[in-house]
Amino acid sequence: MFKMFINKMIAILCMAVAYRRAMASIPTKDLVNDVDDWWRHAVFYQIYPRSFMDTNFDGIGDLRGITHKLTYLHDTGITAIWLSPIFQAETDNFGYGIANYKDIHRDYGTMQDFEELTRKAKRLNIKILLDFVPDHTSDQCLWFKKSSSREKGYEDLYVWADGRIDENTGERQPPNNWNSLLHGSAWSWHPKRQQYYLHQHTAQQPDLNFRSPALIEAIDDVLLFWLDKGVQGFRMIATNYLYNPSQFIDEPLRGKTNNRDQYDFTENIYSKDQSEVFEMLYHWRSLLDEYSLQNGGPCRILMTDAPTDLKLLANYYESDEGLMGAHIPVNYLLLSDITDKSDGRDFAFNIQKWLICMPGGHTANWIMGSHDQPRIGSKFSLDSVDAINMLLMTLPGIAVTYSGEELGMQDYRAIKWQDTKDPVALSMGPKFYQSISKDPVRTPFQWSAEKNAGFTKLPRTWLPVHPNYEDLNLKTQLDDEKSHYKVYKSLIQLRQEVVLREGRCQVEVINKWVFAVIRSLKNHRSFITLINVGSKPQLINVFNILDDVKHLRILITGVYSNYNVGALISGNNSLTLAAHEGIVCQLETTNAMTEERRALMKMLLKSANIVLVGLLFYKLWNNKWTKLNFNQNAIW
């Protein structure tokens, strides 16, 4: 009888294990999408190459420096890096006036250096995106030189127009009243071609003409060139300026200033946001999708940088007919609409605003730092760094980190006039340059307390290193028991939780200064991120907005927090958040036995497997049988 019982138990366990393995081998839709849609829950890390790491000792960051530090990014948990412009360009604008779309800026290295970067990134499973400037080039670009000479095939690559003649003076004038984004007319006269050319940025950055089929073909060729080099996508900059009306209509006056040279002198409704922009985005998306299908590998993605009206957001994602556009229209709401004066209601409003305007089925993205905006530690305060990173990492979708924000690097506003490099700041003169200079947010990465923060062995760097590097640097934060970097890394690890990957998002305002982000998913414990953006401690009772919650278990705290990871906060108690403090907790509800039961079943099944193996060895050892009888009648 005992022998028969043993045989039945072995058969039952074999069937259970076989069923479990069979079910596990069925690929679900989610699993398939996880392979293709790697970007939907990614952490993108923006690198300003000039300031990341110098390996050839010229005081300027380079591609080899990025390659050398890829292991750091991999260990941190970064999914993808987004590189500010690396193409051959005029140095005075550091990559945004491209002279050659198919070559590397000499300051950053060679094409061989880039190819080595892509090879190592692939080994570490880090995706690479490139900043791409499609709406203008440098006036030193070969395309512009050929176009200005009316060379066949190039004559219409740029926006050219005849001027107007002043009826009173007989003098030649620009075609219309459009102003550049910087200052003065958006038109410059070209003596060789005897026409005006459009430049919505500087006169050294002529606008390309996207009404020319030859240009679209040339841009497509460039994109395919870099895809073949191994990049996984592009951030298209200033896409809302790609098209202009062919008739060059005068802009209506705004009436807010009498300065005719200021950009906001006119309404600027014709010089940007034309409907053809969306058609170009759908075209590029189709190009990338087709490339991915033909060549295999990860999905190649399209990111767009076009601060514009949220009403146009849906069209950036897809057309009314379902044509796909950008995977990631960059969301600047938390960067542009949130200031150091904002309260919890402002944060909650701007989060909800994006989620409401975003079309269903698409992915949100969140960014609070860039090479053009003040750093978190300076815009708010150093003790806000952890809370802001908690917010970015626990909101649904994609998180974008500007290099150095994981450490809490700060702006260096005391850069001297003679050390300033920002061309726009230089144009303002020594009296006003500091108020608009972007140099303070582009200073070299602070790797260690060594001279020049370990960025270079050269005595002098292209921009001065922030003098706080001896205390604020990666090496120190790796060694410290608690640090901004360690908080950041723990947040990336937490993002792997299925609730944070797939769960719903609810934003609640608890009081004027405190708000909460709640992530929930059926049959899983919810997470809550609590943030006090005020400058004073706040006593709150978060349980008023939570149903059936027994207590909170603290998972992540900031560097300056008095709370301990793992501590429980009872539903009967209030809690105090210090000024600028954030905490991430897991909700433990009165119905929280579902997960415990699931865990128990997994443990029992694992134990059953062990018992099965043991019984099989027992029978083999005693050599009392040669095979199991799986006949249904014999077993049951």
KOLKE-169475 format. One line per 2 residues: number of its first residue (from 1); their letters; for each residue x, y, z of C-alpha. Coordinates in nm, 3 decimals. Example, Ala and Ser with C-alpha at 12.3 -4.5 7.8 and 13.67 -1.06 7.14 Angstrom:
REM residues 2
1) as) 1.230,-0.450,0.780 | 1.367,-0.106,0.714 .
***
This chain:
REM residues 636
1) mf) 0.000,0.000,0.000 | 0.279,0.240,0.090 .
3) km) 0.450,0.165,-0.240 | 0.126,0.233,-0.433 .
5) fi) 0.080,0.560,-0.243 | 0.433,0.669,-0.326 .
7) nk) 0.381,0.592,-0.694 | 0.058,0.795,-0.701 .
9) mi) 0.224,1.091,-0.529 | 0.514,1.085,-0.773 .
11) ai) 0.275,1.076,-1.069 | 0.064,1.362,-0.934 .
13) lc) 0.371,1.575,-0.870 | 0.510,1.497,-1.216 .
15) ma) 0.183,1.612,-1.372 | 0.181,1.929,-1.161 .
17) va) 0.536,2.015,-1.255 | 0.471,1.937,-1.622 .
19) yr) 0.160,2.158,-1.621 | 0.351,2.439,-1.452 .
21) ra) 0.632,2.421,-1.709 | 0.387,2.402,-2.000 .
23) ma) 0.205,2.713,-1.883 | 0.534,2.897,-1.832 .
25) si) 0.639,2.820,-2.189 | 0.332,2.989,-2.345 .
27) pt) 0.449,3.338,-2.453 | 0.202,3.599,-2.332 .
29) kd) 0.134,3.925,-2.514 | 0.305,4.118,-2.236 .
31) lv) 0.616,3.904,-2.260 | 0.640,3.958,-2.635 .
33) nd) 0.594,4.332,-2.592 | 0.864,4.342,-2.326 .
35) vd) 1.115,4.237,-2.590 | 1.009,4.495,-2.848 .
37) dw) 0.900,4.779,-2.623 | 1.214,4.803,-2.412 .
39) wr) 1.170,5.181,-2.392 | 0.829,5.191,-2.223 .
41) ha) 0.969,5.175,-1.869 | 1.326,5.278,-1.941 .
43) vf) 1.556,5.513,-1.754 | 1.716,5.744,-2.010 .
45) yq) 2.037,5.915,-1.905 | 2.127,6.233,-2.093 .
47) iy) 2.500,6.284,-2.142 | 2.654,6.614,-2.241 .
49) pr) 2.966,6.458,-2.399 | 3.186,6.763,-2.354 .
51) sf) 3.149,6.738,-1.976 | 3.130,6.365,-1.904 .
53) md) 3.484,6.221,-1.912 | 3.810,6.327,-2.078 .
55) tn) 4.047,6.048,-2.184 | 4.286,6.224,-2.423 .
57) fd) 4.374,6.495,-2.170 | 4.265,6.802,-2.363 .
59) gi) 4.018,6.914,-2.096 | 3.716,6.819,-2.311 .
61) gd) 3.498,6.511,-2.262 | 3.505,6.259,-2.545 .
63) lr) 3.349,5.939,-2.677 | 3.618,5.719,-2.525 .
65) gi) 3.533,5.873,-2.190 | 3.171,5.767,-2.230 .
67) th) 3.280,5.418,-2.333 | 3.508,5.398,-2.029 .
69) kl) 3.220,5.489,-1.795 | 2.952,5.265,-1.947 .
71) ty) 3.011,5.009,-1.673 | 2.916,5.271,-1.416 .
73) lh) 2.590,5.337,-1.599 | 2.522,4.966,-1.632 .
75) dt) 2.583,4.907,-1.261 | 2.351,5.197,-1.180 .
77) gi) 2.072,5.040,-1.385 | 2.052,5.283,-1.676 .
79) ta) 1.854,5.148,-1.975 | 1.962,5.394,-2.242 .
81) iw) 2.190,5.693,-2.292 | 2.090,5.996,-2.491 .
83) ls) 2.388,6.189,-2.627 | 2.376,6.562,-2.687 .
85) pi) 2.501,6.643,-3.042 | 2.822,6.468,-3.142 .
87) fq) 2.821,6.546,-3.517 | 3.086,6.761,-3.681 .
89) ae) 2.977,7.116,-3.607 | 3.095,7.467,-3.544 .
91) td) 3.239,7.479,-3.193 | 3.078,7.810,-3.098 .
93) nf) 2.742,7.636,-3.052 | 2.873,7.297,-2.938 .
95) gy) 2.696,7.072,-3.186 | 2.374,7.250,-3.270 .
97) gi) 2.500,7.396,-3.597 | 2.587,7.079,-3.788 .
99) an) 2.846,7.095,-4.064 | 2.849,6.723,-4.148 .
101) yk) 2.574,6.483,-4.042 | 2.791,6.179,-4.109 .
103) di) 3.103,6.266,-3.915 | 3.204,6.295,-3.549 .
105) hr) 3.297,6.628,-3.395 | 3.676,6.638,-3.382 .
107) dy) 3.671,6.730,-3.010 | 3.493,6.402,-2.929 .
109) gt) 3.704,6.157,-3.127 | 3.661,5.951,-3.440 .
111) mq) 3.405,5.725,-3.602 | 3.609,5.431,-3.474 .
113) df) 3.563,5.563,-3.121 | 3.188,5.579,-3.177 .
115) ee) 3.177,5.226,-3.314 | 3.362,5.099,-3.007 .
117) lt) 3.109,5.282,-2.790 | 2.818,5.108,-2.964 .
119) rk) 2.986,4.767,-2.934 | 3.043,4.798,-2.561 .
121) ak) 2.696,4.942,-2.506 | 2.546,4.644,-2.687 .
123) rl) 2.742,4.403,-2.464 | 2.606,4.583,-2.157 .
125) ni) 2.253,4.604,-2.304 | 2.255,4.984,-2.297 .
127) ki) 2.074,5.152,-2.583 | 2.212,5.468,-2.751 .
129) ll) 2.005,5.760,-2.877 | 2.148,6.057,-3.063 .
131) df) 2.039,6.418,-3.052 | 1.951,6.510,-3.408 .
133) vp) 1.900,6.865,-3.535 | 1.677,6.837,-3.844 .
135) dh) 1.556,7.192,-3.894 | 1.887,7.371,-3.963 .
137) ts) 2.259,7.320,-4.029 | 2.570,7.529,-4.000 .
139) dq) 2.638,7.777,-4.280 | 2.964,7.583,-4.320 .
141) cl) 2.774,7.268,-4.417 | 2.852,7.151,-4.771 .
143) wf) 2.480,7.136,-4.840 | 2.445,7.509,-4.773 .
145) kk) 2.747,7.600,-4.980 | 2.610,7.406,-5.276 .
147) ss) 2.263,7.547,-5.227 | 2.391,7.903,-5.218 .
149) sr) 2.563,7.831,-5.550 | 2.237,7.690,-5.690 .
151) ek) 2.408,7.359,-5.762 | 2.167,7.111,-5.915 .
153) gy) 2.001,6.889,-5.658 | 2.086,7.130,-5.374 .
155) ed) 1.924,7.454,-5.486 | 1.607,7.402,-5.278 .
157) ly) 1.752,7.231,-4.970 | 1.722,7.556,-4.771 .
159) vw) 1.452,7.819,-4.735 | 1.534,8.096,-4.983 .
161) ad) 1.320,8.396,-5.073 | 1.341,8.723,-5.258 .
163) gr) 1.315,9.030,-5.043 | 1.067,9.315,-5.054 .
165) id) 1.144,9.663,-5.179 | 1.048,9.953,-4.954 .
167) en) 0.821,10.176,-5.163 | 0.945,10.490,-4.990 .
169) tg) 1.319,10.430,-4.975 | 1.369,10.174,-5.249 .
171) er) 1.578,9.967,-5.007 | 1.568,9.589,-5.002 .
173) qp) 1.399,9.435,-4.696 | 1.343,9.081,-4.565 .
175) pn) 1.046,8.887,-4.707 | 0.838,8.930,-4.390 .
177) nw) 0.845,9.036,-4.022 | 0.956,8.706,-3.870 .
179) ns) 1.213,8.730,-3.593 | 1.465,8.469,-3.484 .
181) ll) 1.437,8.297,-3.148 | 1.742,8.490,-3.034 .
183) hg) 1.709,8.850,-3.160 | 1.644,9.042,-3.478 .
185) sa) 1.518,8.935,-3.817 | 1.498,8.564,-3.902 .
187) ws) 1.626,8.649,-4.252 | 1.979,8.721,-4.377 .
189) wh) 2.090,8.830,-4.722 | 2.324,8.601,-4.914 .
191) pk) 2.527,8.809,-5.165 | 2.628,8.513,-5.380 .
193) rq) 2.279,8.375,-5.430 | 2.119,8.721,-5.422 .
195) qy) 1.839,8.601,-5.199 | 1.748,8.594,-4.832 .
197) yl) 1.774,8.271,-4.635 | 1.567,8.185,-4.326 .
199) hq) 1.730,8.117,-3.990 | 1.509,8.086,-3.686 .
201) ht) 1.818,8.061,-3.470 | 2.146,8.241,-3.546 .
203) aq) 2.245,8.369,-3.889 | 2.509,8.095,-3.894 .
205) qp) 2.233,7.829,-3.872 | 2.025,7.841,-4.194 .
207) dl) 1.691,7.657,-4.192 | 1.642,7.351,-4.408 .
209) nf) 1.349,7.333,-4.648 | 1.129,7.033,-4.570 .
211) rs) 0.907,7.110,-4.866 | 1.191,6.977,-5.082 .
213) pa) 1.168,6.601,-5.159 | 1.546,6.604,-5.208 .
215) li) 1.598,6.721,-4.851 | 1.369,6.456,-4.703 .
217) ea) 1.559,6.191,-4.897 | 1.892,6.331,-4.771 .
219) id) 1.775,6.333,-4.407 | 1.643,5.977,-4.440 .
221) dv) 1.982,5.872,-4.571 | 2.152,6.024,-4.265 .
223) ll) 1.915,5.850,-4.024 | 1.974,5.513,-4.191 .
225) fw) 2.350,5.575,-4.178 | 2.343,5.606,-3.798 .
227) ld) 2.098,5.320,-3.754 | 2.348,5.103,-3.942 .
229) kg) 2.612,5.224,-3.695 | 2.408,5.071,-3.413 .
231) vq) 2.204,5.351,-3.256 | 1.854,5.269,-3.128 .
233) gf) 1.689,5.600,-3.204 | 1.699,5.978,-3.216 .
235) rm) 1.579,6.279,-3.023 | 1.460,6.518,-3.294 .
237) ia) 1.520,6.873,-3.174 | 1.288,7.169,-3.245 .
239) tn) 1.060,6.968,-3.472 | 0.782,7.225,-3.442 .
241) yl) 0.996,7.459,-3.660 | 1.033,7.222,-3.955 .
243) yn) 0.772,7.383,-4.180 | 0.669,7.736,-4.275 .
245) ps) 0.396,7.862,-4.511 | 0.534,7.885,-4.862 .
247) qf) 0.388,8.235,-4.899 | 0.588,8.377,-4.602 .
249) id) 0.291,8.561,-4.450 | 0.359,8.838,-4.198 .
251) ep) 0.300,8.737,-3.838 | 0.026,8.926,-3.651 .
253) lr) 0.161,9.160,-3.383 | 0.133,9.045,-3.024 .
255) gk) 0.123,9.392,-2.872 | 0.325,9.301,-2.564 .
257) tn) 0.643,9.487,-2.661 | 0.747,9.773,-2.885 .
259) nr) 1.085,9.616,-2.957 | 1.058,9.498,-3.317 .
261) dq) 1.365,9.276,-3.276 | 1.224,9.061,-2.996 .
263) yd) 1.082,8.720,-3.080 | 0.759,8.784,-2.890 .
265) ft) 0.695,9.106,-3.087 | 0.474,8.885,-3.308 .
267) en) 0.237,8.593,-3.243 | 0.459,8.340,-3.428 .
269) iy) 0.172,8.131,-3.557 | 0.315,8.081,-3.907 .
271) sk) 0.680,8.017,-3.831 | 0.611,7.703,-3.623 .
273) dq) 0.358,7.428,-3.547 | 0.243,7.379,-3.905 .
275) se) 0.031,7.070,-3.972 | 0.297,6.923,-4.207 .
277) vf) 0.519,6.867,-3.901 | 0.303,6.572,-3.803 .
279) em) 0.329,6.418,-4.148 | 0.708,6.428,-4.120 .
281) ly) 0.695,6.262,-3.776 | 0.476,5.983,-3.915 .
283) hw) 0.721,5.943,-4.201 | 1.018,5.911,-3.965 .
285) rs) 0.831,5.669,-3.742 | 0.753,5.453,-4.043 .
287) ll) 1.119,5.464,-4.145 | 1.234,5.347,-3.800 .
289) de) 0.967,5.078,-3.770 | 1.051,4.941,-4.113 .
291) ys) 1.421,4.937,-4.025 | 1.349,4.744,-3.704 .
293) lq) 1.137,4.489,-3.890 | 1.394,4.436,-4.163 .
295) ng) 1.701,4.424,-3.941 | 1.568,4.272,-3.620 .
297) gp) 1.696,4.368,-3.278 | 1.536,4.618,-3.043 .
299) cr) 1.270,4.866,-3.144 | 1.425,5.187,-3.281 .
301) il) 1.253,5.483,-3.124 | 1.167,5.839,-3.215 .
303) mt) 1.184,6.106,-2.946 | 1.077,6.463,-3.019 .
305) da) 1.179,6.785,-2.849 | 0.911,7.040,-2.933 .
307) pt) 0.772,7.244,-2.643 | 0.426,7.324,-2.772 .
309) dl) 0.059,7.343,-2.684 | -0.065,7.030,-2.509 .
311) kl) -0.363,7.027,-2.745 | -0.121,6.919,-3.018 .
313) la) 0.018,6.637,-2.805 | -0.215,6.370,-2.940 .
315) ny) -0.098,6.440,-3.295 | 0.266,6.400,-3.193 .
317) ye) 0.184,6.050,-3.070 | -0.042,5.949,-3.358 .
319) sd) -0.280,6.082,-3.621 | -0.658,6.064,-3.609 .
321) eg) -0.630,5.783,-3.863 | -0.392,5.586,-3.642 .
323) lm) -0.059,5.666,-3.808 | 0.210,5.639,-3.543 .
325) ga) 0.432,5.936,-3.463 | 0.687,5.984,-3.186 .
327) hi) 0.729,5.710,-2.928 | 0.834,5.981,-2.682 .
329) pv) 0.726,6.343,-2.724 | 0.941,6.486,-2.445 .
331) ny) 0.729,6.612,-2.154 | 0.867,6.941,-2.023 .
333) ll) 0.583,7.027,-1.786 | 0.773,6.943,-1.467 .
335) ls) 1.076,7.124,-1.605 | 0.912,7.440,-1.737 .
337) di) 0.596,7.484,-1.529 | 0.736,7.389,-1.188 .
339) td) 0.951,7.639,-0.997 | 1.094,7.669,-0.649 .
341) ks) 0.773,7.854,-0.558 | 0.545,7.568,-0.668 .
343) dg) 0.343,7.381,-0.407 | 0.204,7.029,-0.397 .
345) rd) -0.102,7.130,-0.595 | 0.116,7.255,-0.881 .
347) fa) 0.305,6.927,-0.897 | -0.016,6.722,-0.891 .
349) fn) -0.181,6.942,-1.154 | 0.106,6.916,-1.401 .
351) iq) 0.133,6.540,-1.360 | -0.238,6.492,-1.415 .
353) kw) -0.238,6.736,-1.706 | 0.005,6.523,-1.906 .
355) li) -0.168,6.196,-1.821 | -0.505,6.339,-1.925 .
357) cm) -0.380,6.484,-2.255 | -0.176,6.179,-2.354 .
359) pg) -0.374,5.948,-2.587 | -0.464,5.606,-2.450 .
361) gh) -0.222,5.322,-2.512 | 0.084,5.548,-2.516 .
363) ta) 0.362,5.596,-2.263 | 0.424,5.895,-2.037 .
365) nw) 0.770,6.040,-1.977 | 0.907,6.266,-1.705 .
367) im) 1.207,6.497,-1.696 | 1.323,6.757,-1.444 .
369) gs) 1.676,6.838,-1.559 | 1.866,6.910,-1.880 .
371) hd) 2.173,7.086,-2.017 | 1.959,7.399,-2.071 .
373) qp) 1.781,7.422,-1.735 | 1.892,7.469,-1.372 .
375) ri) 1.983,7.155,-1.186 | 1.745,7.014,-0.924 .
377) gs) 1.989,7.085,-0.640 | 2.004,7.452,-0.741 .
379) kf) 1.651,7.514,-0.867 | 1.506,7.378,-0.545 .
381) sl) 1.764,7.277,-0.284 | 2.016,7.001,-0.224 .
383) ds) 1.780,6.834,0.023 | 1.514,6.815,-0.251 .
385) vd) 1.724,6.590,-0.477 | 1.609,6.258,-0.332 .
387) ai) 1.240,6.352,-0.327 | 1.247,6.468,-0.690 .
389) nm) 1.420,6.149,-0.800 | 1.160,5.949,-0.605 .
391) ll) 0.889,6.126,-0.801 | 1.054,6.066,-1.140 .
393) mt) 1.120,5.700,-1.069 | 0.776,5.608,-0.933 .
395) lp) 0.560,5.785,-1.192 | 0.435,5.562,-1.476 .
397) gi) 0.642,5.528,-1.792 | 0.984,5.668,-1.876 .
399) av) 1.221,5.858,-1.646 | 1.488,6.089,-1.788 .
401) ty) 1.795,6.184,-1.583 | 2.042,6.452,-1.681 .
403) sg) 2.398,6.348,-1.603 | 2.493,6.440,-1.248 .
405) ee) 2.140,6.463,-1.108 | 2.189,6.121,-0.947 .
407) lg) 2.456,6.284,-0.730 | 2.278,6.612,-0.665 .
409) mq) 2.528,6.818,-0.865 | 2.456,7.191,-0.855 .
411) dy) 2.488,7.486,-1.093 | 2.813,7.679,-1.079 .
413) ra) 2.682,8.034,-1.116 | 3.014,8.199,-1.029 .
415) ik) 3.182,8.115,-1.361 | 3.387,8.419,-1.461 .
417) wq) 3.338,8.615,-1.781 | 3.674,8.503,-1.920 .
419) dt) 3.576,8.136,-1.865 | 3.231,8.166,-2.022 .
421) kd) 3.163,7.962,-2.337 | 2.788,7.998,-2.397 .
423) pv) 2.764,8.204,-2.720 | 2.431,8.363,-2.626 .
425) al) 2.567,8.468,-2.286 | 2.877,8.612,-2.450 .
427) sm) 2.660,8.819,-2.680 | 2.504,8.986,-2.374 .
429) gp) 2.839,9.121,-2.251 | 3.013,9.096,-1.912 .
431) kf) 2.740,9.286,-1.728 | 2.447,9.053,-1.804 .
433) yq) 2.600,8.721,-1.912 | 2.550,8.538,-1.582 .
435) si) 2.172,8.576,-1.580 | 2.124,8.376,-1.901 .
437) sk) 2.435,8.160,-1.932 | 2.381,7.785,-1.964 .
439) dp) 2.741,7.709,-1.873 | 2.662,7.661,-1.500 .
441) vr) 2.458,7.345,-1.574 | 2.720,7.203,-1.813 .
443) tp) 3.022,7.186,-1.584 | 3.227,6.862,-1.579 .
445) fq) 3.093,6.552,-1.406 | 3.226,6.513,-1.052 .
447) ws) 3.374,6.163,-1.039 | 3.598,6.196,-0.735 .
449) ae) 3.774,6.434,-0.496 | 4.087,6.423,-0.712 .
451) kn) 4.198,6.737,-0.892 | 3.936,6.856,-1.141 .
453) ag) 3.694,6.601,-0.994 | 3.867,6.313,-1.176 .
455) ft) 3.727,6.443,-1.505 | 4.068,6.499,-1.668 .
457) kl) 4.439,6.485,-1.594 | 4.484,6.821,-1.762 .
459) pr) 4.530,7.116,-1.523 | 4.254,7.313,-1.699 .
461) tw) 3.907,7.199,-1.807 | 3.693,7.343,-2.087 .
463) lp) 3.457,7.483,-1.821 | 3.559,7.521,-1.457 .
465) vh) 3.465,7.235,-1.226 | 3.221,7.327,-0.950 .
467) pn) 3.433,7.397,-0.639 | 3.213,7.172,-0.421 .
469) ye) 3.350,6.860,-0.596 | 3.575,6.764,-0.305 .
471) dl) 3.265,6.686,-0.097 | 3.009,6.617,-0.369 .
473) nl) 3.134,6.345,-0.603 | 3.055,5.989,-0.705 .
475) kt) 3.346,5.822,-0.522 | 3.245,5.976,-0.191 .
477) ql) 2.882,5.880,-0.241 | 2.976,5.522,-0.323 .
479) dd) 3.170,5.504,0.003 | 2.910,5.678,0.222 .
481) ek) 2.654,5.465,0.401 | 2.375,5.694,0.274 .
483) sh) 2.404,5.913,-0.035 | 2.198,6.064,-0.315 .
485) yk) 2.352,5.814,-0.555 | 2.255,5.515,-0.341 .
487) vy) 1.900,5.645,-0.309 | 1.888,5.689,-0.687 .
489) ks) 2.017,5.338,-0.753 | 1.769,5.184,-0.508 .
491) li) 1.488,5.366,-0.689 | 1.592,5.216,-1.023 .
493) ql) 1.594,4.873,-0.863 | 1.247,4.933,-0.720 .
495) rq) 1.121,5.026,-1.068 | 1.147,4.659,-1.161 .
497) ev) 0.841,4.589,-0.946 | 0.547,4.491,-1.164 .
499) vl) 0.323,4.748,-0.992 | 0.556,5.030,-1.097 .
501) re) 0.588,4.890,-1.446 | 0.222,4.818,-1.518 .
503) gr) 0.012,4.966,-1.239 | -0.237,5.250,-1.244 .
505) cq) -0.135,5.595,-1.122 | -0.334,5.811,-0.883 .
507) ve) -0.215,6.154,-0.768 | -0.356,6.298,-0.446 .
509) vi) -0.305,6.638,-0.285 | -0.282,6.588,0.091 .
511) nk) -0.232,6.950,0.182 | -0.091,7.260,0.017 .
513) wv) 0.266,7.133,0.034 | 0.233,6.754,0.036 .
515) fa) 0.115,6.533,-0.245 | 0.114,6.158,-0.304 .
517) vi) 0.162,5.933,-0.606 | -0.013,5.598,-0.560 .
519) rs) 0.062,5.305,-0.793 | -0.172,5.005,-0.781 .
521) lk) -0.228,4.678,-0.966 | -0.487,4.409,-0.902 .
523) nh) -0.369,4.128,-0.672 | -0.053,4.321,-0.580 .
525) rs) 0.038,4.550,-0.298 | 0.028,4.917,-0.388 .
527) fi) 0.310,5.170,-0.357 | 0.286,5.528,-0.242 .
529) tl) 0.537,5.811,-0.281 | 0.487,6.097,-0.036 .
531) in) 0.660,6.429,-0.103 | 0.671,6.752,0.094 .
533) vg) 0.780,7.031,-0.142 | 0.750,7.294,0.129 .
535) sk) 1.029,7.453,0.332 | 0.875,7.349,0.666 .
537) pq) 0.791,7.009,0.821 | 0.438,6.884,0.752 .
539) li) 0.230,6.665,0.985 | -0.007,6.455,0.774 .
541) nv) -0.248,6.165,0.805 | -0.213,5.987,0.474 .
543) fn) -0.455,5.712,0.574 | -0.747,5.945,0.507 .
545) il) -0.698,5.891,0.134 | -0.627,5.517,0.152 .
547) dd) -0.884,5.238,0.171 | -0.838,4.932,0.392 .
549) vk) -0.476,5.015,0.469 | -0.338,4.854,0.781 .
551) hl) 0.000,5.024,0.772 | 0.277,5.157,0.548 .
553) ri) 0.609,4.980,0.514 | 0.889,5.226,0.433 .
555) li) 1.099,5.110,0.137 | 1.314,5.410,0.044 .
557) tg) 1.406,5.725,0.234 | 1.626,6.023,0.153 .
559) vy) 1.975,6.095,0.279 | 1.853,6.336,0.549 .
561) sn) 1.546,6.140,0.658 | 1.484,6.030,1.017 .
563) yn) 1.279,5.731,0.901 | 1.434,5.387,0.875 .
565) vg) 1.389,5.158,0.577 | 1.165,4.868,0.676 .
567) al) 0.985,5.059,0.951 | 0.605,5.034,0.974 .
569) is) 0.373,5.331,1.006 | 0.044,5.227,1.164 .
571) gn) -0.289,5.342,1.028 | -0.363,5.493,1.367 .
573) ns) -0.068,5.731,1.349 | 0.013,6.049,1.164 .
575) lt) 0.355,6.102,1.014 | 0.580,6.404,0.974 .
577) la) 0.766,6.482,0.655 | 1.061,6.714,0.696 .
579) ah) 1.108,7.008,0.461 | 1.162,6.882,0.102 .
581) eg) 1.144,6.520,0.220 | 1.012,6.226,0.025 .
583) iv) 0.955,5.863,0.118 | 0.844,5.560,-0.083 .
585) cq) 0.628,5.304,0.096 | 0.439,4.985,0.028 .
587) le) 0.077,4.966,0.141 | -0.018,4.668,0.354 .
589) tt) -0.394,4.632,0.356 | -0.642,4.433,0.560 .
591) na) -0.688,4.214,0.250 | -0.319,4.161,0.200 .
593) mt) -0.330,3.781,0.238 | -0.346,3.729,-0.139 .
595) ee) 0.026,3.771,-0.190 | 0.114,3.569,0.122 .
597) rr) -0.098,3.282,-0.007 | 0.061,3.310,-0.348 .
599) al) 0.407,3.303,-0.192 | 0.307,3.003,0.021 .
601) mk) 0.186,2.814,-0.284 | 0.512,2.882,-0.463 .
603) ml) 0.703,2.756,-0.161 | 0.491,2.441,-0.142 .
605) lk) 0.536,2.372,-0.513 | 0.910,2.417,-0.478 .
607) sa) 0.908,2.180,-0.181 | 0.705,1.932,-0.383 .
609) ni) 0.969,1.938,-0.653 | 1.234,1.861,-0.395 .
611) vl) 1.025,1.574,-0.253 | 0.972,1.437,-0.602 .
613) vg) 1.343,1.434,-0.676 | 1.411,1.271,-0.341 .
615) ll) 1.157,0.997,-0.398 | 1.294,0.925,-0.743 .
617) fy) 1.644,0.889,-0.603 | 1.510,0.669,-0.324 .
619) kl) 1.350,0.427,-0.568 | 1.653,0.425,-0.797 .
621) wn) 1.883,0.367,-0.503 | 1.686,0.066,-0.387 .
623) nk) 1.659,-0.064,-0.745 | 1.308,-0.191,-0.679 .
625) wt) 1.156,-0.064,-1.008 | 1.263,0.038,-1.351 .
627) kl) 0.991,0.279,-1.454 | 0.675,0.448,-1.320 .
629) nf) 0.334,0.320,-1.410 | 0.142,0.624,-1.527 .
631) nq) -0.166,0.423,-1.626 | -0.464,0.632,-1.516 .
633) na) -0.649,0.338,-1.354 | -0.341,0.232,-1.162 .
635) iw) -0.285,0.582,-1.029 | -0.639,0.688,-0.945 .
***
